[in-house]
Amino acid sequence: MKKIISSLLFSVLVLSGLSVSAQFDKGDKLLNAGINLGGTYGGGGVGLGGSFEAGIHDFVSVGAQADFVSWNYGWTGSNWKYNFFTIAARGSYHFGKHFLTMDNLDLYAGPSLGYRISKYKAPSGWGGVYTDSYGSGVFFGVFAGARYYFKPTLGVFAEVGHNASPLKAGITVKF
C-alpha cells in the first residue's frame, strides 16, 4: 500500500510539471479528420469527414467541412443504397474559457451552411415507395463538440448534432 501511494504521489508530481495548454485562442488553426457514424435523415451508415477552422477571435473560429456518408437499406436480393456528400462553411463558438479550468479541453458549438449532394440506387426493377433520393440542395446543420488534447498540438474530438451525421469522432491537429 505504501508503494502504491508513493507511486501515485510521484506520478502527480511528474505530470503536474507538464503543461498542455490547448484552450482555443485567436490565430489557432485546427484540422479535424474522423469518421461519421449514423446516417443522414435517420438512416444507419458510416463515412469519413474532415474540417478546418481558423480562429478569428479568442472565442470564435470559421472554416469549412467536407463529409461523406453512405448507408444501405434492404434485405436479401433487394438493397437500396444512399450516398451523401456535404461541403459546407462552418463557424464555432469556443466557450470552454468561460468556466473550465482544464487547459486541455476545448468545448464548442456552432452552425454549418453548405450544399449536400444526394445519390440513390434502388434494386433493379423496383418501383415502390423507396424511390426518393432525398434530393440534393442547400444544407443547414448545427453541432456541439469537444476536443481533448494529449499534447499542445494533437488530440481527439467528438461532435454531435444535425450535421453531416449525428456523431463524428476522430483526431485533431492544432497548428
C-alpha positions as CSV (number, residue, x, y, z in Angstrom):
1,M,0.0,0.0,0.0
2,K,2.8,2.4,0.8
3,K,4.4,1.7,-2.6
4,I,1.1,2.5,-4.4
5,I,0.7,5.8,-2.6
6,S,4.3,6.7,-3.2
7,S,3.9,5.8,-6.9
8,L,0.7,7.9,-7.2
9,L,2.3,10.9,-5.5
10,F,5.4,10.6,-7.7
11,S,3.1,10.4,-10.8
12,V,1.2,13.5,-9.8
13,L,4.4,15.5,-9.2
14,V,5.9,14.5,-12.5
15,L,2.7,15.1,-14.5
16,S,2.0,18.4,-12.8
17,G,5.1,19.7,-14.4
18,L,3.7,19.0,-17.9
19,S,1.5,21.8,-19.3
20,V,-0.8,21.1,-22.1
21,S,-2.4,24.4,-22.7
22,A,-4.8,23.8,-25.6
23,Q,-7.7,26.2,-24.9
24,F,-8.7,27.9,-28.1
25,D,-7.1,31.3,-29.0
26,K,-7.2,33.8,-31.8
27,G,-5.0,32.7,-34.6
28,D,-5.2,29.0,-33.9
29,K,-5.7,26.7,-36.9
30,L,-7.5,23.4,-36.4
31,L,-7.6,20.4,-38.7
32,N,-10.0,17.5,-37.9
33,A,-10.2,14.2,-39.6
34,G,-12.6,11.4,-38.5
35,I,-15.4,9.0,-39.1
36,N,-19.1,9.8,-39.4
37,L,-21.4,7.4,-37.5
38,G,-25.1,7.3,-38.3
39,G,-26.7,8.4,-41.5
40,T,-28.4,11.5,-42.7
41,Y,-32.2,11.5,-42.3
42,G,-32.3,8.8,-39.7
43,G,-30.6,6.0,-41.6
44,G,-27.7,4.0,-40.4
45,G,-24.3,4.4,-42.1
46,V,-20.7,5.3,-41.8
47,G,-18.5,7.7,-43.6
48,L,-15.4,9.9,-43.5
49,G,-15.1,13.6,-42.9
50,G,-12.8,16.5,-42.3
51,S,-12.9,20.1,-41.3
52,F,-10.6,23.1,-41.0
53,E,-11.1,26.1,-38.7
54,A,-9.2,29.3,-38.1
55,G,-9.5,31.4,-35.0
56,I,-10.7,35.0,-35.8
57,H,-11.3,35.9,-32.1
58,D,-10.4,34.3,-28.7
59,F,-13.8,32.6,-28.8
60,V,-14.8,32.3,-32.5
61,S,-13.5,30.3,-35.4
62,V,-14.6,30.0,-39.0
63,G,-13.8,27.3,-41.6
64,A,-15.1,24.6,-43.9
65,Q,-16.0,20.9,-43.8
66,A,-16.4,18.1,-46.2
67,D,-18.1,14.8,-45.3
68,F,-19.2,11.6,-47.0
69,V,-21.8,9.2,-45.5
70,S,-23.2,6.0,-47.1
71,W,-25.8,3.6,-45.9
72,N,-27.8,0.7,-47.2
73,Y,-31.3,-0.5,-46.6
74,G,-32.9,-3.7,-47.6
75,W,-33.0,-7.4,-47.4
76,T,-31.6,-10.3,-49.4
77,G,-31.9,-9.6,-53.1
78,S,-33.3,-6.1,-52.6
79,N,-30.9,-3.4,-51.4
80,W,-31.3,0.4,-51.6
81,K,-28.1,2.4,-51.4
82,Y,-27.9,6.1,-50.3
83,N,-24.8,8.3,-50.5
84,F,-24.5,11.8,-49.2
85,F,-21.6,14.2,-49.8
86,T,-21.7,17.5,-47.9
87,I,-19.5,20.5,-48.3
88,A,-20.1,23.5,-46.0
89,A,-18.9,26.6,-44.3
90,R,-18.9,26.4,-40.5
91,G,-18.4,28.6,-37.5
92,S,-17.8,27.7,-33.9
93,Y,-18.1,29.5,-30.6
94,H,-15.5,28.1,-28.1
95,F,-17.0,28.6,-24.7
96,G,-14.6,26.5,-22.5
97,K,-12.7,29.5,-21.3
98,H,-15.8,30.9,-19.6
99,F,-16.0,28.1,-17.0
100,L,-13.4,25.4,-17.5
101,T,-10.2,25.1,-15.5
102,M,-8.9,22.3,-17.7
103,D,-6.5,23.8,-20.3
104,N,-6.5,20.7,-22.5
105,L,-10.3,20.6,-23.1
106,D,-12.0,22.8,-25.8
107,L,-15.8,22.9,-25.8
108,Y,-17.5,24.4,-28.8
109,A,-20.8,24.7,-30.8
110,G,-21.9,26.3,-34.0
111,P,-23.8,26.2,-37.3
112,S,-22.9,25.0,-40.8
113,L,-24.2,26.0,-44.1
114,G,-23.5,24.4,-47.4
115,Y,-24.6,22.1,-50.2
116,R,-25.4,18.4,-49.9
117,I,-25.3,16.0,-52.9
118,S,-27.5,13.0,-52.6
119,K,-27.3,9.8,-54.6
120,Y,-29.7,6.9,-54.6
121,K,-29.7,3.5,-56.1
122,A,-32.7,1.1,-56.0
123,P,-32.7,-2.6,-56.8
124,S,-33.3,-3.3,-60.5
125,G,-36.9,-3.4,-61.4
126,W,-38.1,-1.7,-58.2
127,G,-40.8,0.9,-58.5
128,G,-42.1,1.0,-54.9
129,V,-42.2,3.8,-52.3
130,Y,-38.4,3.9,-51.8
131,T,-37.7,6.0,-54.8
132,D,-36.8,9.3,-53.1
133,S,-33.2,10.1,-53.0
134,Y,-33.8,12.9,-50.5
135,G,-32.7,15.3,-53.2
136,S,-29.5,17.4,-53.4
137,G,-29.6,21.0,-52.2
138,V,-28.8,23.6,-49.6
139,F,-27.9,22.2,-46.2
140,F,-28.1,23.8,-42.8
141,G,-26.6,22.0,-39.7
142,V,-25.8,22.6,-36.1
143,F,-23.3,20.8,-33.9
144,A,-21.7,20.7,-30.5
145,G,-18.3,19.2,-29.8
146,A,-15.3,18.7,-27.6
147,R,-11.6,18.4,-28.3
148,Y,-9.3,16.8,-25.7
149,Y,-5.6,17.5,-26.3
150,F,-2.9,15.0,-25.2
151,K,-0.2,17.3,-26.5
152,P,-0.5,21.0,-27.2
153,T,-0.9,20.3,-31.0
154,L,-2.5,16.8,-31.0
155,G,-5.8,15.5,-29.6
156,V,-9.1,13.8,-30.3
157,F,-12.5,15.3,-31.0
158,A,-16.2,14.3,-31.0
159,E,-19.2,16.2,-32.4
160,V,-22.9,15.5,-32.1
161,G,-25.9,17.2,-33.7
162,H,-27.7,17.6,-37.0
163,N,-24.7,17.9,-39.3
164,A,-23.3,15.5,-41.9
165,S,-24.1,12.7,-39.4
166,P,-25.4,12.5,-35.8
167,L,-21.9,11.6,-34.4
168,K,-18.5,12.4,-35.7
169,A,-15.2,11.4,-33.9
170,G,-11.5,11.5,-34.8
171,I,-8.2,13.2,-34.4
172,T,-7.5,16.9,-34.3
173,V,-4.3,18.8,-35.1
174,K,-3.7,22.3,-33.9
175,F,-1.1,24.5,-35.7
